[in-house]
């Protein structure tokens, strides 16, 4: 049975490993990894923004005062003037608002253009047209993302401002996790992102981002200058002021000194690009996109980056855990293995979180956890099935013939009950009911069986209570083993004790039979100790647990010469039990098939 289960286990585990590899290659559990990644980022966010970042919002209060958007563009001239007061000039004013066409008022456009000409720190957005603006694009690692076309600001404004793209990068699950720090136009022009340009104008060292995307630090086949956004801040973490408050000069003059200002929408329904100006990030489910730009700039100012462990390390962890939880269930009890399983599962989850928290390094452990779950469930199930089969087999083989404690021990120690035998020192007890033939002549068959069962029930109970194994009942005789199949301490003494107690138990049964049927029955018992071959002997169709050998024959011969009510033991048994029982002086006897006499002793009683 064990060999069969072993073969099944090997095949099953190979299949499971192949299944895990197939799922890993297909990225079928990427959504789960994304959830873990988002959780890590949210829990690790410090909520401390760079103090230079200020967000100016076109909010409901601004709409209430200035009317429906878009506003007359002349309004932006005093707005810029109030932020660029002498001695308090911002480093960058980044508009997350498109000004791609001429307005209905040329004079207002000119007023805005004159203000732009006066303040060179203004950034206007462009949009790269890439087919599907809201999805990730694939490019070679040594190339920038290429746009089919670039939608630029109105030409009057374009020549007076810095320009940066506001393209968003949305993962398949709708979450904004990455950004293109630069894209390339159809004419080869390199255009930085709004956040990148703002950080650059603020004097940030962006050298670490101007490199090829390191394949060890990203899971996607992404282009040059593509990074994972390290969100540290939610909307409420940023210093936010209303557009109308800036316009009306209600803020301190030095608020914008050396600041990085983002101007964008927060009022419901307004958008920088005609779509929804809100999105989902790992740490905030509904964020206005102006705050996403601010988050990216905050990251660039800090110089942080989110990295990923290489594929080989994740595969190695998966194989290690898979192997561990193939081996562990077979070595430990289920209660211990499941506790270790739960501890390792929790440890892996916590470990990857601690790794991210300490170094912004994300490790995909989903497939490793899948591997250990499948390996554990498959192997613990196989083991439980084998244990169940083994327990059932042991119970069928021995349950009626040995004590329940021994059955439990066989199951607990996972002792193999196989076809074949081993040489072992045991004590053999033969028992024969004397007077059974005359009794059988007087009783009907049902009465005979009932009487025989009464005697054998007493013999069985006495044997099991003394850790003996009832090998077989043969008519009115029985063969009982001690020290097999499991070790029994002082098995010689336990055998003699069993014989003595059987004789005591027969007194009551004998009196009842004598009174009822006028026949006297007694038991003769012979005991011998020696090496025999013990085990499951037979064929694959029928097998019995028994003992064979010359010493078995000696025990049978000793019993054959007993008289009613006697217990005879060999010299070997006598030497081991003389401290516990009273014996006669013993006598040498010749037995059939033996060339030398064997000394036999009769048990007379217990030594108190």
ZIURKA-V376209 format. One line per field, one symbol per residue. burial: 1 if it has 9 or more other C-alpha atoms within 8 Angstrom, else 0. A space follows every 50 residues. Layout:
BEGIN
burial = ???
END
This chain:
BEGIN
burial = 00001000100110011001001100001000100011111101100010 00111111110110000000001111111111111001111111111100 00000001101111111011111111111100101000111001111111 11110011011111111111100011111111111100001111111111 11010100000110011100111111111111110011001111111000 00100111111111110001110001101111100011111111111111 10101111110001101110111111011100000010001000100110 01101110011110111111110111011101100110011001101110 11100110011000000010100011111111111100110010000100 01001001110111011111101001111111110001001111111111 11101100111011000011111111111111111111000010111110 11011111100101111111111101110111100100010000001111 11100000
END
